[in-house]
Amino acid sequence: MSEFTLNARRLLCPLPVIRTQDKVKTLQSGDVLTVECTDPGVMQDIPAWCRINGHRVLETRAENGEYVIVLQVG
């Protein structure tokens, strides 16, 4: 298992989800990806994308205008 970070700051929907999808395609099952965003829509969009695609959301948090989602690749 490896850990990765994706900077999706200053991107508006649907770009954070698309960038997340593209990054996940390069990872292996069990890897952990932290996605850092500034678009509040990701708090619903990325977890929904994870459910559809078999990935697990480990954590979501909002702090100082930034939104962070930590997911494990399924």
N, CA, C and O atoms as a DFTB+ gen file, in Angstrom:
296 C
 N C O
     1  1       0.841      -1.184       0.000
     2  2       0.000       0.000       0.000
     3  2       0.884       1.244       0.000
     4  3       1.823       1.363       0.787
     5  1       0.559       2.160      -0.898
     6  2       1.277       3.424      -0.984
     7  2       0.292       4.571      -0.812
     8  3      -0.913       4.409      -1.008
     9  1       0.825       5.734      -0.442
    10  2      -0.014       6.920      -0.261
    11  2       0.371       7.977      -1.275
    12  3       1.548       8.196      -1.560
    13  1      -0.662       8.637      -1.819
    14  2      -0.471       9.652      -2.848
    15  2      -1.332      10.856      -2.516
    16  3      -2.317      10.740      -1.788
    17  1      -0.960      12.015      -3.051
    18  2      -1.737      13.245      -2.883
    19  2      -2.017      13.832      -4.252
    20  3      -1.143      13.867      -5.118
    21  1      -3.252      14.294      -4.440
    22  2      -3.657      14.946      -5.675
    23  2      -4.082      16.372      -5.351
    24  3      -4.975      16.592      -4.533
    25  1      -3.443      17.331      -5.994
    26  2      -3.795      18.737      -5.819
    27  2      -4.846      19.093      -6.867
    28  3      -4.529      19.232      -8.049
    29  1      -6.102      19.241      -6.428
    30  2      -7.196      19.635      -7.328
    31  2      -7.734      21.004      -6.912
    32  3      -8.891      21.334      -7.171
    33  1      -6.885      21.786      -6.270
    34  2      -7.291      23.131      -5.853
    35  2      -7.556      24.000      -7.081
    36  3      -6.934      23.828      -8.130
    37  1      -8.498      24.942      -6.925
    38  2      -8.871      25.917      -7.950
    39  2      -9.517      25.298      -9.179
    40  3      -9.666      25.968     -10.201
    41  1      -9.904      24.029      -9.094
    42  2     -10.630      23.382     -10.184
    43  2     -12.103      23.298      -9.806
    44  3     -12.440      23.017      -8.655
    45  1     -12.968      23.539     -10.769
    46  2     -14.401      23.459     -10.527
    47  2     -14.955      22.165     -11.105
    48  3     -14.392      21.586     -12.034
    49  1     -16.064      21.730     -10.539
    50  2     -16.733      20.516     -10.958
    51  2     -16.990      20.568     -12.466
    52  3     -17.434      21.600     -12.970
    53  1     -16.729      19.512     -13.179
    54  2     -16.405      18.162     -12.730
    55  2     -14.911      17.846     -12.718
    56  3     -14.540      16.685     -12.541
    57  1     -14.046      18.841     -12.900
    58  2     -12.609      18.565     -13.018
    59  2     -11.994      17.836     -11.825
    60  3     -11.177      16.943     -12.048
    61  1     -12.336      18.162     -10.551
    62  2     -11.731      17.389      -9.455
    63  2     -12.054      15.888      -9.539
    64  3     -11.205      15.052      -9.230
    65  1     -13.273      15.555      -9.953
    66  2     -13.649      14.138     -10.075
    67  2     -12.892      13.494     -11.234
    68  3     -12.417      12.365     -11.117
    69  1     -12.782      14.202     -12.336
    70  2     -12.069      13.668     -13.497
    71  2     -10.595      13.452     -13.168
    72  3     -10.026      12.417     -13.513
    73  1      -9.978      14.422     -12.506
    74  2      -8.557      14.265     -12.118
    75  2      -8.380      13.111     -11.127
    76  3      -7.402      12.367     -11.196
    77  1      -9.342      12.971     -10.201
    78  2      -9.297      11.855      -9.249
    79  2      -9.379      10.531      -9.994
    80  3      -8.608       9.609      -9.726
    81  1     -10.319      10.441     -10.929
    82  2     -10.484       9.220     -11.717
    83  2      -9.210       8.891     -12.484
    84  3      -8.773       7.740     -12.495
    85  1      -8.611       9.888     -13.124
    86  2      -7.382       9.675     -13.886
    87  2      -6.246       9.194     -12.991
    88  3      -5.483       8.308     -13.376
    89  1      -6.131       9.774     -11.795
    90  2      -5.063       9.375     -10.873
    91  2      -5.283       7.959     -10.366
    92  3      -4.342       7.168     -10.294
    93  1      -6.538       7.636     -10.010
    94  2      -6.838       6.300      -9.480
    95  2      -6.491       5.217     -10.501
    96  3      -6.086       4.119     -10.119
    97  1      -6.642       5.510     -11.781
    98  2      -6.316       4.536     -12.835
    99  2      -4.841       4.148     -12.799
   100  3      -4.480       3.074     -13.280
   101  1      -3.980       5.002     -12.237
   102  2      -2.544       4.726     -12.184
   103  2      -2.142       4.019     -10.891
   104  3      -0.983       3.637     -10.729
   105  1      -3.092       3.843      -9.969
   106  2      -2.791       3.279      -8.649
   107  2      -3.211       1.817      -8.570
   108  3      -3.899       1.300      -9.450
   109  1      -2.784       1.171      -7.502
   110  2      -3.117      -0.231      -7.284
   111  2      -4.128      -0.356      -6.152
   112  3      -4.263       0.540      -5.318
   113  1      -4.826      -1.466      -6.137
   114  2      -5.803      -1.728      -5.085
   115  2      -5.125      -1.638      -3.717
   116  3      -4.055      -2.207      -3.501
   117  1      -5.762      -0.919      -2.806
   118  2      -5.209      -0.732      -1.472
   119  2      -4.467       0.577      -1.293
   120  3      -4.259       1.022      -0.165
   121  1      -4.064       1.201      -2.394
   122  2      -3.386       2.489      -2.295
   123  2      -4.340       3.538      -1.729
   124  3      -5.557       3.442      -1.888
   125  1      -3.765       4.541      -1.065
   126  2      -4.553       5.610      -0.457
   127  2      -4.245       6.918      -1.193
   128  3      -3.085       7.274      -1.402
   129  1      -5.310       7.620      -1.580
   130  2      -5.173       8.889      -2.289
   131  2      -5.843       9.996      -1.484
   132  3      -7.013       9.886      -1.119
   133  1      -5.101      11.054      -1.212
   134  2      -5.636      12.247      -0.564
   135  2      -5.863      13.295      -1.641
   136  3      -4.924      13.698      -2.328
   137  1      -7.120      13.741      -1.791
   138  2      -7.477      14.730      -2.804
   139  2      -7.739      16.051      -2.091
   140  3      -8.597      16.129      -1.212
   141  1      -6.999      17.083      -2.469
   142  2      -7.121      18.412      -1.859
   143  2      -7.810      19.336      -2.857
   144  3      -7.332      19.507      -3.978
   145  1      -8.945      19.939      -2.449
   146  2      -9.778      20.723      -3.360
   147  2     -10.198      22.037      -2.714
   148  3     -10.086      22.219      -1.502
   149  1     -10.685      22.950      -3.557
   150  2     -11.287      24.187      -3.063
   151  2     -12.761      24.283      -3.461
   152  3     -13.447      25.204      -3.019
   153  1     -13.263      23.366      -4.276
   154  2     -14.667      23.349      -4.692
   155  2     -15.474      22.524      -3.685
   156  3     -15.236      21.323      -3.558
   157  1     -16.424      23.139      -2.967
   158  2     -17.174      22.389      -1.955
   159  2     -18.017      21.253      -2.523
   160  3     -18.417      20.358      -1.780
   161  1     -18.292      21.272      -3.816
   162  2     -19.080      20.206      -4.429
   163  2     -18.427      18.839      -4.349
   164  3     -19.102      17.815      -4.453
   165  1     -17.109      18.820      -4.164
   166  2     -16.411      17.528      -4.097
   167  2     -16.822      16.713      -2.880
   168  3     -16.662      15.493      -2.861
   169  1     -17.349      17.382      -1.871
   170  2     -17.743      16.664      -0.649
   171  2     -18.885      15.683      -0.926
   172  3     -19.057      14.717      -0.182
   173  1     -19.665      15.915      -1.979
   174  2     -20.686      14.964      -2.404
   175  2     -20.236      14.187      -3.637
   176  3     -20.489      12.986      -3.743
   177  1     -19.574      14.864      -4.563
   178  2     -19.262      14.258      -5.857
   179  2     -18.242      13.119      -5.762
   180  3     -18.457      12.052      -6.337
   181  1     -17.154      13.330      -5.057
   182  2     -16.115      12.291      -5.004
   183  2     -16.585      11.076      -4.202
   184  3     -16.350       9.952      -4.647
   185  1     -17.241      11.238      -3.035
   186  2     -17.768      10.042      -2.359
   187  2     -18.783       9.270      -3.221
   188  3     -18.805       8.040      -3.189
   189  1     -19.617       9.979      -3.985
   190  2     -20.566       9.301      -4.872
   191  2     -19.814       8.531      -5.955
   192  3     -20.162       7.392      -6.266
   193  1     -18.790       9.148      -6.526
   194  2     -17.974       8.475      -7.532
   195  2     -17.302       7.231      -6.937
   196  3     -17.221       6.193      -7.593
   197  1     -16.825       7.341      -5.698
   198  2     -16.189       6.201      -5.028
   199  2     -17.172       5.041      -4.862
   200  3     -16.829       3.891      -5.138
   201  1     -18.391       5.341      -4.412
   202  2     -19.399       4.289      -4.236
   203  2     -19.683       3.574      -5.554
   204  3     -19.774       2.347      -5.588
   205  1     -19.822       4.327      -6.628
   206  2     -20.127       3.750      -7.935
   207  2     -18.984       2.874      -8.437
   208  3     -19.217       1.865      -9.102
   209  1     -17.754       3.258      -8.122
   210  2     -16.584       2.585      -8.686
   211  2     -15.875       1.635      -7.726
   212  3     -14.816       1.101      -8.057
   213  1     -16.443       1.421      -6.546
   214  2     -15.893       0.415      -5.640
   215  2     -14.691       0.852      -4.821
   216  3     -13.894       0.019      -4.391
   217  1     -14.557       2.157      -4.603
   218  2     -13.474       2.661      -3.754
   219  2     -14.060       3.060      -2.402
   220  3     -15.268       3.262      -2.278
   221  1     -13.212       3.172      -1.403
   222  2     -13.681       3.447      -0.042
   223  2     -13.207       4.816       0.429
   224  3     -12.018       5.128       0.365
   225  1     -14.146       5.629       0.901
   226  2     -13.783       6.927       1.475
   227  2     -13.356       6.699       2.924
   228  3     -14.132       6.189       3.733
   229  1     -12.139       7.072       3.242
   230  2     -11.609       6.893       4.594
   231  2     -11.868       8.110       5.466
   232  3     -12.050       7.992       6.678
   233  1     -11.883       9.301       4.828
   234  2     -12.030      10.536       5.610
   235  2     -12.444      11.675       4.682
   236  3     -12.014      11.753       3.531
   237  1     -13.286      12.552       5.213
   238  2     -13.572      13.823       4.545
   239  2     -13.451      14.913       5.598
   240  3     -13.852      14.734       6.749
   241  1     -12.891      16.047       5.185
   242  2     -12.806      17.161       6.123
   243  2     -12.752      18.480       5.355
   244  3     -12.268      18.552       4.225
   245  1     -13.262      19.505       6.004
   246  2     -13.225      20.857       5.450
   247  2     -12.485      21.725       6.455
   248  3     -12.788      21.718       7.648
   249  1     -11.516      22.467       5.953
   250  2     -10.745      23.336       6.840
   251  2     -10.221      24.540       6.060
   252  3      -9.555      24.385       5.036
   253  1     -10.526      25.729       6.550
   254  2     -10.021      26.974       5.965
   255  2     -10.299      27.104       4.465
   256  3      -9.424      27.518       3.705
   257  1     -11.513      26.752       4.041
   258  2     -11.869      26.887       2.636
   259  2     -11.317      25.809       1.731
   260  3     -11.438      25.896       0.509
   261  1     -10.711      24.792       2.323
   262  2     -10.227      23.660       1.538
   263  2     -10.965      22.405       1.962
   264  3     -11.375      22.260       3.113
   265  1     -11.123      21.507       1.013
   266  2     -11.855      20.257       1.232
   267  2     -10.918      19.108       0.904
   268  3     -10.303      19.067      -0.162
   269  1     -10.823      18.173       1.846
   270  2      -9.901      17.062       1.699
   271  2     -10.691      15.765       1.785
   272  3     -11.495      15.563       2.695
   273  1     -10.444      14.898       0.822
   274  2     -11.066      13.587       0.807
   275  2      -9.962      12.564       0.702
   276  3      -9.118      12.641      -0.190
   277  1      -9.962      11.602       1.614
   278  2      -8.978      10.526       1.607
   279  2      -9.723       9.261       1.206
   280  3     -10.704       8.875       1.842
   281  1      -9.246       8.622       0.146
   282  2      -9.916       7.412      -0.330
   283  2      -8.925       6.279      -0.506
   284  3      -7.733       6.489      -0.729
   285  1      -9.460       5.064      -0.399
   286  2      -8.657       3.873      -0.637
   287  2      -9.133       3.230      -1.923
   288  3     -10.329       3.002      -2.109
   289  1      -8.203       2.941      -2.803
   290  2      -8.535       2.362      -4.092
   291  2      -9.024       0.924      -3.882
   292  3      -8.397       0.135      -3.176
   293  1     -10.138       0.612      -4.502
   294  2     -10.753      -0.723      -4.381
   295  2     -10.182      -1.717      -5.351
   296  3     -10.600      -2.875      -5.366
